[in-house]
Amino acid sequence: MSTATATAVAPLTTADAELLIDSARRAATASGVAVSVTVLDSGGHLLAFRRDEQAVLISGETSTRKAYTALQLNSPTADLVDLVKPDGPFHSLPTALDRPLLFIAGGSPVHRDGRLIGAIGVGGGAPEQDHGFSAAALAELAESVR
């Protein structure tokens, strides 16, 4: 029997989720892009969501699916795009599972003390922009805990 004890990691809070949403939206607004932002907790449950009034309606769905994909695979969706191309190792993954996966940049896992605690997804801009907005939000969350 192991005597090591697991150190508890604080879960993603509503305050954290609001900070992520506000940060991503600030980055998007600075770039002139209207977005939707979704934050999921570690169980994949919706913690926070916001859609700019001018954001295309589908951005709400894409932001949520990007967050879900980043959470389930514990990887930024930007890093997964090539894996699902016809010659990629995960080519059949999007159709093999009955899950709302979306392999488009803009989703990022959220970690605390090296542990997965949730995910953020941004939709509404070009994939590279959405990825940048989620990265900016993660950076601001990291700074807030220092």
C-alpha positions as CSV (number, residue, x, y, z in Angstrom):
1,M,0.0,0.0,0.0
2,S,1.3,3.4,-0.9
3,T,1.8,6.0,1.8
4,A,1.8,8.9,-0.7
5,T,-1.2,11.1,-0.5
6,A,-2.6,13.0,-3.5
7,T,-2.6,16.7,-3.0
8,A,-6.0,18.3,-3.6
9,V,-6.2,20.7,-6.5
10,A,-8.7,23.5,-6.3
11,P,-11.4,23.0,-8.9
12,L,-12.2,25.6,-11.6
13,T,-14.5,28.1,-9.9
14,T,-17.2,30.4,-11.3
15,A,-14.9,33.3,-10.6
16,D,-12.2,31.6,-12.7
17,A,-14.7,30.9,-15.5
18,E,-15.8,34.5,-15.5
19,L,-12.1,35.7,-15.7
20,L,-11.5,33.3,-18.6
21,I,-14.6,34.6,-20.5
22,D,-13.8,38.3,-19.8
23,S,-10.2,37.8,-20.9
24,A,-11.0,36.0,-24.1
25,R,-13.7,38.5,-25.0
26,R,-11.3,41.4,-24.3
27,A,-8.7,39.8,-26.6
28,A,-11.3,39.3,-29.3
29,T,-12.7,42.8,-29.0
30,A,-9.2,44.2,-29.3
31,S,-9.0,42.3,-32.6
32,G,-12.4,43.4,-33.8
33,V,-13.9,39.9,-33.5
34,A,-17.3,39.0,-32.0
35,V,-17.1,35.6,-30.2
36,S,-18.8,33.1,-28.1
37,V,-16.8,31.7,-25.1
38,T,-17.6,28.5,-23.2
39,V,-16.0,27.2,-20.0
40,L,-16.5,23.6,-18.9
41,D,-15.5,22.1,-15.5
42,S,-13.4,19.0,-15.3
43,G,-16.6,16.8,-15.7
44,G,-17.5,18.5,-18.9
45,H,-20.4,20.4,-17.4
46,L,-21.1,24.0,-18.4
47,L,-19.6,26.4,-15.9
48,A,-20.0,29.6,-17.9
49,F,-21.0,30.8,-21.4
50,R,-21.3,34.1,-23.2
51,R,-22.0,35.0,-26.8
52,D,-21.4,38.5,-28.1
53,E,-24.6,39.9,-29.7
54,Q,-22.8,40.3,-33.0
55,A,-21.3,36.8,-33.0
56,V,-22.6,34.3,-35.5
57,L,-25.1,32.0,-33.9
58,I,-23.2,28.8,-34.6
59,S,-20.2,30.2,-32.6
60,G,-22.1,29.2,-29.4
61,E,-22.1,25.6,-30.6
62,T,-18.5,25.6,-31.9
63,S,-17.1,27.2,-28.7
64,T,-18.8,24.5,-26.6
65,R,-17.6,21.6,-28.8
66,K,-14.1,23.0,-28.9
67,A,-14.0,23.2,-25.1
68,Y,-15.4,19.6,-24.9
69,T,-12.8,18.3,-27.3
70,A,-9.9,20.0,-25.5
71,L,-11.2,18.6,-22.2
72,Q,-11.7,15.0,-23.4
73,L,-8.3,14.8,-25.1
74,N,-6.5,17.1,-22.7
75,S,-5.0,19.0,-25.6
76,P,-5.5,22.3,-27.4
77,T,-7.7,21.7,-30.4
78,A,-5.1,23.5,-32.5
79,D,-2.7,20.6,-31.8
80,L,-5.3,18.0,-32.9
81,V,-6.4,19.3,-36.3
82,D,-3.8,17.3,-38.3
83,L,-4.6,14.1,-36.4
84,V,-8.0,13.9,-37.9
85,K,-7.1,14.6,-41.5
86,P,-7.6,11.6,-43.9
87,D,-4.0,10.4,-43.4
88,G,-3.9,11.1,-39.6
89,P,-4.0,8.5,-36.8
90,F,-7.3,9.8,-35.5
91,H,-9.0,10.1,-38.9
92,S,-12.1,8.1,-37.8
93,L,-12.4,9.5,-34.3
94,P,-14.9,12.3,-35.1
95,T,-17.3,9.8,-36.6
96,A,-16.5,6.7,-34.4
97,L,-17.7,8.3,-31.2
98,D,-21.1,9.7,-30.6
99,R,-19.7,12.8,-28.9
100,P,-19.7,16.5,-29.7
101,L,-16.0,16.6,-30.7
102,L,-14.8,19.5,-33.0
103,F,-11.2,19.5,-34.3
104,I,-10.9,23.2,-35.0
105,A,-8.5,25.5,-33.2
106,G,-10.0,27.5,-30.3
107,G,-10.3,25.0,-27.5
108,S,-7.8,24.7,-24.7
109,P,-7.6,22.6,-21.5
110,V,-7.3,24.4,-18.2
111,H,-4.7,23.1,-15.8
112,R,-3.9,23.9,-12.2
113,D,-0.8,22.5,-10.5
114,G,-0.4,20.2,-13.5
115,R,-3.9,18.8,-13.2
116,L,-6.8,19.1,-15.7
117,I,-9.6,21.2,-14.1
118,G,-11.6,22.2,-17.1
119,A,-11.5,23.7,-20.6
120,I,-12.3,26.9,-22.5
121,G,-13.6,27.1,-26.1
122,V,-13.8,30.2,-28.3
123,G,-15.7,30.4,-31.5
124,G,-16.5,33.2,-33.9
125,G,-13.2,34.2,-35.4
126,A,-10.8,32.4,-37.7
127,P,-9.5,29.3,-36.0
128,E,-6.0,30.8,-35.4
129,Q,-7.7,33.9,-33.8
130,D,-9.9,31.8,-31.6
131,H,-6.8,29.8,-30.4
132,G,-5.1,33.1,-29.6
133,F,-8.1,34.4,-27.6
134,S,-8.2,31.2,-25.5
135,A,-4.5,31.3,-25.0
136,A,-4.7,34.9,-23.8
137,A,-7.4,33.9,-21.3
138,L,-5.3,31.1,-20.0
139,A,-2.4,33.4,-19.5
140,E,-4.5,35.9,-17.6
141,L,-5.9,33.1,-15.4
142,A,-2.3,32.0,-14.7
143,E,-1.3,35.5,-13.8
144,S,-4.3,35.9,-11.4
145,V,-3.1,33.1,-9.2
146,R,0.4,34.4,-8.8
